[in-house]
């Protein structure tokens, strides 16, 4: 088993949240059709690039699969006649570049399997679902506690996380099974994972959902929980059914029902209580967002605590990479909590990694909390702590109602001491990878700025050379005109005397030998300038 674990750790696992940048490099005609060469880059490293060849029909198929998101995307129309002309191909290449750029602007689309398989077919195939179904079916037959009922297709944003409806063999109760592959941040051994899940299954807290069953396998883990008919907070915000497709639910929802300020205060305080409890036990959540929280009987329940153990990346990781100080376990939870509150308050998300502008109707205390979590100043210099937020006036009001846990409410989570040390090391490795990636992003941005400066300086030098060339040409032209003008004036004031034929001698000593070409050109120019056509005789042709 130890040998197998080493082979697993040596295998490179992709981070599915890494940004993909696509550039249409070229177009070529092959077998009476046009293929476009796409240059794709993963993350900030310029070395991580590859080329993909796509036809227009591939773009059209991608567009069809993304239409359920209700996001308006500028796909150019199909053309049947004249589609092989070079001018048309050039125009279409620009239009397709605008299309794929617009697709990648939306995180909900950029993280979807259709887009990833379109740009990176080597690492993202449609067989991911089939492999998960096969693995879970075999595991459930060996476990014997649950029976597979049906798969729930694409209800979550993670590509490598699949959902299944299962039925308990003893209770006959329908439950929700989630299968998750191990992520790039997995640092715990199989033995440590068994210890961690055993402790999580016996955990008790009023604001954390319980785990009914689990099983750790070679490539991932499945977890069984109760079904919450209301879905997650995100489903409540957008009035959707949790069994619907993720793109359909959250791409561009038609219904938006933000929470009231009082609800945000109550539920936010409960989330903070659960996070404070987990951090006291040495287990950060790391994946707080509206899709990982549900509400039942006027209290929140945190879901997916196992994500940090399985080493999968956070939904907000692309935004974390843009920051400097948000790279510790607590600061990550605070930042994710701030983005969650923002979505609860406005039923919308913000695309940048920070937010400094809020609607005028936002309450003063809520805005103060959001600024502590997601403002540009907090992202740059470090935000608040969980204790700071718990003692903020916006949340202290929640202690005056009955939605807080009673004093006799039992909370329990106990990890063995050796596992605590291993968990601490694993969290340190995750934080180090985040810091390293943040530095890579900063270096990439710095290189872009330097290149822009160099390009601008080179352009300025070119413009200076062009201006200098124009000035020299103008000066030479002006000097020539001045020379011609001076000769013209001198010729007009002292006309050249006529030359007598008798003065021309064979030894060249006459006046003709003394005349210069410049005087001849001056006389000719003077004759041309003094020409008067009115003195010409009129001739009648019959």
C-alpha positions as CSV (number, residue, x, y, z in Angstrom):
1,X,0.0,0.0,0.0
2,X,2.9,2.4,0.8
3,X,4.3,1.8,-2.7
4,X,0.9,2.7,-4.3
5,X,0.6,5.8,-2.2
6,X,4.0,7.0,-3.4
7,X,2.9,6.4,-7.0
8,X,-0.3,8.4,-6.4
9,X,1.7,11.3,-4.9
10,X,4.1,11.3,-7.8
11,X,1.3,11.6,-10.3
12,X,0.5,15.2,-11.3
13,X,-3.1,16.1,-10.7
14,X,-4.5,19.1,-12.5
15,X,-6.0,22.1,-10.7
16,X,-9.3,22.5,-12.5
17,X,-9.7,26.1,-11.4
18,X,-6.6,27.3,-13.2
19,X,-7.4,29.9,-15.8
20,X,-7.2,29.1,-19.5
21,X,-6.2,31.8,-22.0
22,X,-6.9,31.1,-25.7
23,X,-5.6,32.9,-28.8
24,X,-6.5,32.1,-32.4
25,X,-3.0,32.0,-33.9
26,X,-3.8,31.0,-37.5
27,X,-6.3,29.5,-40.0
28,X,-5.6,27.0,-42.7
29,X,-7.6,25.3,-45.4
30,X,-7.6,21.5,-45.3
31,X,-9.7,19.2,-47.5
32,X,-12.1,22.0,-48.5
33,X,-12.7,23.3,-45.0
34,X,-11.1,25.8,-42.6
35,X,-9.4,24.8,-39.4
36,X,-8.4,27.4,-36.8
37,X,-5.3,26.9,-34.7
38,X,-5.9,27.8,-31.0
39,X,-3.0,28.5,-28.7
40,X,-4.1,27.7,-25.2
41,X,-2.2,28.6,-22.0
42,X,-2.9,27.2,-18.6
43,X,-2.1,29.4,-15.6
44,X,0.6,32.1,-15.5
45,X,3.4,30.0,-16.8
46,X,4.2,30.6,-20.5
47,X,5.7,27.2,-20.8
48,X,2.4,25.5,-20.2
49,X,1.0,26.0,-23.7
50,X,-0.4,23.8,-26.4
51,X,-2.2,24.0,-29.8
52,X,-5.7,22.8,-30.6
53,X,-7.2,22.6,-34.1
54,X,-10.9,23.4,-34.3
55,X,-13.4,23.9,-37.1
56,X,-16.4,26.3,-37.1
57,X,-18.7,23.3,-36.4
58,X,-16.8,22.7,-33.1
59,X,-17.4,26.2,-32.0
60,X,-21.1,25.8,-32.9
61,X,-21.3,22.6,-30.9
62,X,-19.7,24.4,-27.9
63,X,-22.2,27.2,-28.3
64,X,-25.1,24.8,-28.3
65,X,-24.0,23.2,-25.0
66,X,-23.5,26.6,-23.4
67,X,-26.9,28.1,-24.4
68,X,-28.6,26.6,-21.4
69,X,-26.7,29.2,-19.3
70,X,-28.8,32.0,-20.8
71,X,-25.6,34.1,-21.2
72,X,-25.5,36.0,-24.5
73,X,-22.5,34.9,-26.4
74,X,-21.4,36.5,-29.8
75,X,-20.9,33.4,-32.0
76,X,-20.6,34.6,-35.7
77,X,-23.3,33.1,-38.0
78,X,-22.7,30.3,-40.4
79,X,-22.0,31.1,-44.0
80,X,-22.5,28.6,-46.8
81,X,-21.3,30.6,-49.9
82,X,-17.9,32.3,-50.0
83,X,-16.7,30.9,-46.7
84,X,-13.3,29.9,-48.2
85,X,-12.3,33.4,-49.3
86,X,-9.3,34.8,-47.4
87,X,-11.0,38.0,-46.4
88,X,-14.0,36.1,-44.9
89,X,-11.7,33.7,-43.1
90,X,-9.8,36.6,-41.6
91,X,-13.0,38.3,-40.4
92,X,-14.3,35.0,-38.9
93,X,-11.0,34.4,-37.1
94,X,-11.4,37.8,-35.4
95,X,-15.1,37.0,-34.5
96,X,-14.2,33.6,-33.1
97,X,-11.5,35.1,-31.0
98,X,-14.0,37.6,-29.5
99,X,-16.4,34.7,-28.9
100,X,-13.9,32.5,-27.0
101,X,-12.6,35.5,-25.0
102,X,-16.2,36.3,-23.9
103,X,-16.8,32.7,-22.9
104,X,-13.7,32.7,-20.7
105,X,-14.7,35.9,-19.0
106,X,-17.6,34.1,-17.2
107,X,-16.2,31.8,-14.4
108,X,-19.3,29.6,-14.5
109,X,-18.6,28.9,-18.2
110,X,-14.8,28.8,-18.0
111,X,-14.9,26.0,-15.3
112,X,-17.5,23.9,-17.1
113,X,-16.6,20.6,-18.8
114,X,-17.7,21.7,-22.3
115,X,-15.3,24.6,-22.3
116,X,-12.5,22.6,-20.7
117,X,-12.8,19.7,-23.1
118,X,-13.0,22.1,-26.1
119,X,-9.7,23.8,-25.1
120,X,-8.0,20.9,-23.4
121,X,-9.3,17.6,-24.9
122,X,-6.3,15.7,-23.6
123,X,-7.1,16.2,-19.9
124,X,-10.9,16.6,-20.0
125,X,-12.9,13.9,-21.7
126,X,-16.6,13.1,-21.6
127,X,-15.7,9.7,-19.9
128,X,-15.2,11.4,-16.5
129,X,-18.9,10.8,-15.6
130,X,-18.8,7.2,-16.8
131,X,-15.7,6.4,-14.8
132,X,-17.2,7.9,-11.7
133,X,-20.4,5.9,-12.2
134,X,-18.5,2.7,-12.6
135,X,-16.3,3.4,-9.6
136,X,-19.2,4.2,-7.3
137,X,-21.3,1.2,-8.5
138,X,-18.5,-1.2,-7.6
139,X,-17.8,0.5,-4.3
140,X,-21.5,0.4,-3.2
141,X,-21.8,-3.2,-4.1
142,X,-18.9,-4.0,-1.9
143,X,-20.1,-1.7,1.0
144,X,-23.7,-3.0,1.1
145,X,-25.1,-0.1,3.1
146,X,-26.5,1.8,0.1
147,X,-28.0,1.0,-3.3
148,X,-27.4,3.2,-6.3
149,X,-30.7,4.7,-7.5
150,X,-29.8,7.2,-10.3
151,X,-27.1,9.7,-11.2
152,X,-27.7,13.5,-10.9
153,X,-26.0,15.0,-13.9
154,X,-24.0,18.2,-13.6
155,X,-25.7,19.8,-10.6
156,X,-22.4,21.1,-9.3
157,X,-19.6,23.2,-10.7
158,X,-16.8,20.8,-10.1
159,X,-15.9,18.7,-13.2
160,X,-14.6,15.8,-11.1
161,X,-17.4,15.8,-8.5
162,X,-20.4,13.6,-9.4
163,X,-23.7,13.3,-7.5
164,X,-25.9,10.2,-7.2
165,X,-29.2,9.4,-5.5
166,X,-28.8,6.4,-3.3
167,X,-31.2,4.5,-0.9
168,X,-30.2,3.1,2.5
169,X,-30.6,-0.7,2.5
170,X,-31.8,-0.7,6.1
171,X,-33.7,2.6,6.4
172,X,-34.9,2.8,2.8
173,X,-34.3,6.5,3.0
174,X,-33.1,8.4,-0.1
175,X,-29.7,10.1,0.4
176,X,-27.3,12.1,-1.7
177,X,-23.9,10.6,-2.5
178,X,-21.1,12.8,-3.7
179,X,-18.0,11.3,-5.4
180,X,-14.9,13.4,-5.5
181,X,-11.5,12.7,-7.1
182,X,-8.4,13.6,-5.1
183,X,-7.1,17.1,-5.9
184,X,-3.6,18.6,-6.3
185,X,-3.4,19.6,-2.6
186,X,-4.0,16.1,-1.2
187,X,-1.2,15.5,1.3
188,X,-2.7,13.0,3.7
189,X,-2.2,9.3,3.5
190,X,-5.0,6.8,3.2
191,X,-4.6,5.9,6.9
192,X,-4.8,9.6,7.9
193,X,-7.9,10.0,5.7
194,X,-9.6,7.1,7.4
195,X,-8.9,8.7,10.8
196,X,-10.2,12.1,9.6
197,X,-13.4,10.8,8.2
198,X,-14.1,8.6,11.3
199,X,-13.8,11.7,13.4
200,X,-16.0,13.8,11.1
201,X,-18.7,11.1,11.1
202,X,-18.9,11.3,14.9
203,X,-18.8,15.2,14.9
204,X,-21.7,17.1,16.4
205,X,-22.4,20.8,15.8
206,X,-25.7,22.6,15.2
207,X,-24.4,24.5,12.1
208,X,-22.5,21.6,10.4
209,X,-24.3,18.9,8.4
210,X,-23.6,15.3,9.5
211,X,-22.0,12.6,7.4
212,X,-24.0,9.4,7.1
213,X,-21.5,7.3,5.3
214,X,-18.2,7.4,3.4
215,X,-15.5,5.3,1.8
216,X,-12.0,6.1,0.8
217,X,-10.9,4.6,-2.5
218,X,-7.7,4.7,-4.6
219,X,-8.7,7.7,-6.7
220,X,-11.2,9.5,-4.6
221,X,-13.8,9.4,-1.8
222,X,-17.6,9.2,-1.7
223,X,-19.6,10.8,1.1
224,X,-23.3,10.2,1.9
225,X,-25.5,13.0,3.4
226,X,-29.2,13.7,3.9
227,X,-31.1,15.3,1.1
228,X,-32.0,18.9,1.7
229,X,-35.1,19.7,-0.5
230,X,-34.4,23.4,-0.4
231,X,-31.0,22.9,-1.9
232,X,-28.2,25.3,-1.1
233,X,-28.3,29.0,-0.3
234,X,-27.5,29.6,-4.0
235,X,-30.6,27.6,-5.0
236,X,-32.6,29.7,-2.6
237,X,-31.2,32.9,-3.9
238,X,-32.0,32.1,-7.5
239,X,-35.2,30.1,-6.9
240,X,-34.0,26.9,-8.6
241,X,-34.2,23.2,-8.0
242,X,-31.0,21.6,-6.7
243,X,-31.4,18.7,-9.3
244,X,-31.2,21.1,-12.3
245,X,-28.1,21.6,-14.4
246,X,-25.5,23.9,-12.9
247,X,-25.2,26.2,-16.0
248,X,-29.0,26.5,-16.2
249,X,-29.3,27.3,-12.5
250,X,-26.5,29.8,-12.1
251,X,-25.4,31.0,-15.5
252,X,-27.8,34.0,-15.9
253,X,-30.7,33.3,-13.5
254,X,-34.0,35.1,-14.2
255,X,-35.1,35.0,-10.6
256,X,-33.0,36.7,-7.9
257,X,-34.2,36.8,-4.3
258,X,-31.5,38.4,-2.1
259,X,-31.7,37.9,1.7
260,X,-32.8,40.7,4.0
261,X,-30.3,42.4,6.2
262,X,-31.7,40.7,9.2
263,X,-31.3,37.3,7.6
264,X,-27.8,38.0,6.5
265,X,-26.9,39.0,10.1
266,X,-28.4,35.8,11.6
267,X,-27.1,33.3,9.1
268,X,-23.8,35.0,8.8
269,X,-23.3,34.8,12.6
270,X,-24.1,31.1,12.5
271,X,-21.5,30.5,9.7
272,X,-18.9,32.4,11.7
273,X,-19.7,30.2,14.7
274,X,-19.2,27.0,12.7
275,X,-15.9,28.4,11.2
276,X,-14.6,29.4,14.6
277,X,-15.4,25.9,15.9
278,X,-13.6,24.2,13.0
279,X,-10.5,26.4,13.3
280,X,-10.3,25.8,17.1
281,X,-10.1,22.1,16.2
282,X,-7.4,22.7,13.6
283,X,-9.6,22.0,10.6
284,X,-10.3,25.0,8.3
285,X,-13.2,24.8,5.9
286,X,-11.4,26.5,2.9
287,X,-14.4,26.2,0.6
288,X,-17.1,28.5,1.9
289,X,-19.5,29.7,-0.8
290,X,-23.3,29.7,-1.2
291,X,-23.3,26.3,-2.8
292,X,-21.7,24.7,0.2
293,X,-24.3,26.0,2.7
294,X,-27.9,25.0,3.2
295,X,-30.6,26.4,5.5
296,X,-33.0,24.2,7.5
297,X,-35.3,25.3,10.3
298,X,-33.9,28.8,10.3
299,X,-30.3,27.7,10.8
300,X,-27.4,27.1,8.4
301,X,-25.6,23.8,7.8
302,X,-22.1,23.8,6.4
303,X,-21.5,21.1,3.8
304,X,-18.4,19.6,2.1
305,X,-16.0,19.8,5.1
306,X,-14.1,16.9,3.4
307,X,-12.9,19.1,0.5
308,X,-9.8,20.3,2.5
309,X,-8.9,16.7,3.3
310,X,-9.2,15.6,-0.3
311,X,-7.0,18.4,-1.6
312,X,-9.4,19.9,-4.1
313,X,-9.0,23.6,-5.1
314,X,-11.4,26.3,-3.9
315,X,-14.0,27.9,-6.1
316,X,-12.6,31.3,-5.4
317,X,-8.9,30.2,-6.0
318,X,-8.6,32.3,-9.2
319,X,-9.4,35.4,-7.1
320,X,-7.1,34.3,-4.3
321,X,-4.2,34.2,-6.7
322,X,-4.6,37.9,-7.4
323,X,-3.9,38.8,-3.8
324,X,-0.8,39.1,-1.6
325,X,-1.8,38.6,2.0
326,X,-4.8,36.2,1.7
327,X,-2.9,32.9,1.9
328,X,-3.5,31.5,5.4
329,X,-6.2,29.2,6.3
330,X,-8.1,31.7,8.4
331,X,-7.7,34.6,5.9
332,X,-9.0,32.3,3.1
333,X,-12.1,31.5,5.1
334,X,-12.7,35.1,5.9
335,X,-12.4,36.1,2.2
336,X,-14.7,33.4,1.1
337,X,-17.1,34.3,3.8
338,X,-17.1,37.9,2.5
339,X,-17.9,36.8,-1.0
340,X,-20.7,34.6,0.3
341,X,-22.2,37.5,2.2
342,X,-22.1,39.7,-0.9
343,X,-24.0,37.1,-3.0
344,X,-26.5,36.7,-0.2
345,X,-27.1,40.4,0.0
346,X,-27.3,41.2,-3.8
347,X,-28.0,37.8,-5.4
348,X,-25.0,38.4,-7.7
349,X,-21.3,38.0,-7.7
350,X,-18.5,40.5,-8.5
351,X,-15.9,39.5,-11.2
352,X,-12.8,41.2,-9.7
353,X,-11.0,39.8,-6.7
354,X,-12.1,42.8,-4.6
355,X,-15.1,45.0,-4.3
356,X,-15.0,48.7,-3.2
357,X,-18.3,49.9,-4.6
358,X,-21.7,48.9,-3.1
359,X,-25.3,49.9,-3.9
360,X,-26.5,53.0,-2.1
361,X,-29.2,51.1,-0.2
362,X,-26.6,48.9,1.5
363,X,-26.7,49.2,5.3
364,X,-23.8,50.9,6.9
365,X,-22.9,47.9,9.1
366,X,-23.1,45.4,6.3
367,X,-20.9,47.5,4.0
368,X,-18.4,47.7,6.9
369,X,-18.3,43.9,7.2
370,X,-17.9,43.5,3.4
371,X,-15.1,46.0,3.4
372,X,-13.3,44.1,6.1
373,X,-13.5,40.9,4.0
374,X,-13.3,41.8,0.3
375,X,-12.2,45.4,-0.1
376,X,-9.0,46.2,-2.0
377,X,-7.4,47.4,1.2
378,X,-8.2,44.2,3.1
379,X,-7.0,42.0,0.1
380,X,-3.7,44.0,-0.1
381,X,-2.9,44.3,3.6
382,X,-4.8,41.5,5.2
383,X,-8.4,41.3,6.3
384,X,-10.1,40.8,9.6
385,X,-10.0,37.7,11.7
386,X,-13.0,35.4,12.6
387,X,-13.0,36.9,16.1
388,X,-13.1,40.4,14.7
389,X,-16.1,39.6,12.6
390,X,-17.9,37.8,15.5
391,X,-17.6,40.9,17.6
392,X,-18.7,43.3,14.9
393,X,-21.9,45.2,15.6
394,X,-23.6,43.7,12.5
395,X,-23.4,40.2,14.0
396,X,-23.7,40.9,17.7
397,X,-27.4,41.6,17.2
398,X,-27.8,38.0,16.3
399,X,-27.2,36.9,19.9
400,X,-30.4,38.7,20.9
401,X,-32.7,36.2,19.2
402,X,-33.2,32.5,19.5
403,X,-31.3,31.4,16.4
404,X,-28.0,31.0,18.3
405,X,-27.0,27.7,19.9
406,X,-28.1,27.1,23.4
407,X,-25.6,26.7,26.2
408,X,-26.6,23.0,26.6
409,X,-26.1,22.3,22.9
410,X,-23.4,19.6,22.5
411,X,-20.5,20.3,20.1
412,X,-18.0,17.6,19.5
413,X,-15.0,17.0,17.2
414,X,-11.9,15.2,18.3
415,X,-8.9,14.3,16.3
416,X,-6.0,12.1,17.6
417,X,-2.9,14.0,18.4
418,X,-0.7,12.3,15.6
419,X,-3.3,13.2,13.0
420,X,-3.4,16.8,14.2
421,X,0.3,17.1,13.4
422,X,-0.2,15.6,10.0
423,X,-3.1,17.9,9.3
424,X,-1.1,20.9,10.3
425,X,1.7,19.9,7.9
426,X,-0.8,19.3,5.1
427,X,-2.4,22.8,5.6
428,X,1.1,24.3,5.6
429,X,1.8,22.7,2.2
430,X,-1.5,24.0,0.8
431,X,-0.7,27.5,2.0
432,X,2.8,27.3,0.5
433,X,1.4,26.3,-2.9
434,X,-1.0,29.2,-2.8
435,X,1.8,31.6,-1.9
436,X,4.0,30.2,-4.7
437,X,1.2,30.5,-7.3
438,X,0.4,34.1,-6.1
439,X,4.1,35.0,-6.7
440,X,4.0,33.4,-10.1
441,X,0.9,35.5,-11.0
442,X,2.6,38.7,-9.8
443,X,5.7,37.9,-11.8
444,X,3.6,37.2,-14.9
445,X,1.9,40.6,-14.5
446,X,5.2,42.3,-14.0
447,X,6.6,40.8,-17.2
448,X,3.5,42.0,-19.1
449,X,3.9,45.6,-17.7
450,X,7.7,45.6,-18.5
451,X,6.9,44.4,-22.1
452,X,4.3,47.1,-22.5
453,X,6.8,49.7,-21.3
454,X,9.5,48.4,-23.6
455,X,7.1,48.3,-26.5
456,X,6.0,51.9,-25.7
457,X,9.7,53.1,-25.5
458,X,10.5,51.4,-28.8
459,X,7.5,53.0,-30.4
460,X,8.6,56.4,-29.1
461,X,12.0,55.8,-30.6
462,X,10.5,54.9,-33.9
463,X,8.4,58.1,-33.8
464,X,11.4,60.2,-33.0
465,X,13.3,58.7,-35.9
466,X,10.4,59.4,-38.2
467,X,10.2,63.0,-37.0
468,X,13.9,63.5,-37.4
469,X,13.8,62.1,-40.9
470,X,10.9,64.5,-41.7
471,X,12.8,67.4,-40.3
472,X,15.9,66.7,-42.2
473,X,13.9,66.2,-45.4
474,X,12.1,69.5,-44.8
475,X,15.4,71.3,-44.1
476,X,17.0,70.0,-47.3
477,X,13.9,70.9,-49.3
478,X,13.9,74.4,-47.8
479,X,17.6,74.9,-48.5
480,X,17.2,73.9,-52.1
481,X,14.2,76.2,-52.5
482,X,16.2,79.1,-50.9
483,X,19.1,78.4,-53.3
484,X,16.9,78.5,-56.3
485,X,15.2,81.6,-55.1
486,X,18.5,83.4,-54.5
487,X,19.8,82.5,-58.0
488,X,16.5,83.7,-59.5
489,X,16.8,87.1,-57.8
490,X,20.4,87.5,-58.8
491,X,19.7,86.6,-62.4
492,X,16.8,89.1,-62.6
493,X,18.9,92.0,-61.2
494,X,21.9,91.4,-63.5
495,X,20.9,89.6,-66.7
496,X,23.5,87.6,-68.5
497,X,25.0,89.5,-71.4
498,X,24.6,87.9,-74.8
499,X,27.4,85.8,-76.1
500,X,29.1,86.8,-79.4
501,X,30.1,84.1,-81.7
502,X,33.4,85.8,-82.4
503,X,34.4,85.5,-78.7
504,X,34.4,81.7,-78.8
505,X,37.9,80.6,-79.3
506,X,39.5,77.3,-79.5
507,X,41.6,77.8,-76.3
508,X,38.4,78.4,-74.2
509,X,39.4,81.8,-73.1
510,X,36.2,83.5,-74.1
511,X,33.1,84.3,-72.0
512,X,31.4,81.0,-72.9
513,X,34.2,79.2,-71.1
514,X,33.5,81.2,-68.0
515,X,29.7,80.4,-67.8
516,X,28.7,77.8,-65.2
517,X,25.8,75.3,-65.3
518,X,24.2,77.0,-62.3
519,X,23.9,80.3,-64.3
520,X,22.3,78.4,-67.1
521,X,19.7,76.8,-64.8
522,X,19.0,80.2,-63.3
523,X,18.5,81.8,-66.7
524,X,16.2,78.9,-67.7
525,X,14.2,79.2,-64.4
526,X,14.0,83.0,-64.9
527,X,12.7,82.5,-68.5
528,X,10.1,80.1,-67.3
529,X,8.9,82.3,-64.5
530,X,8.7,85.4,-66.7
531,X,6.9,83.6,-69.5
532,X,3.7,85.5,-70.6
533,X,1.3,83.6,-72.8
534,X,-0.7,86.7,-73.7
535,X,2.2,87.8,-75.9
536,X,1.8,84.7,-78.1
537,X,0.3,85.3,-81.6
538,X,-3.2,83.9,-82.1
539,X,-3.4,81.3,-84.9
540,X,-6.7,80.3,-86.5
541,X,-6.9,76.7,-87.9
542,X,-9.3,76.1,-90.7
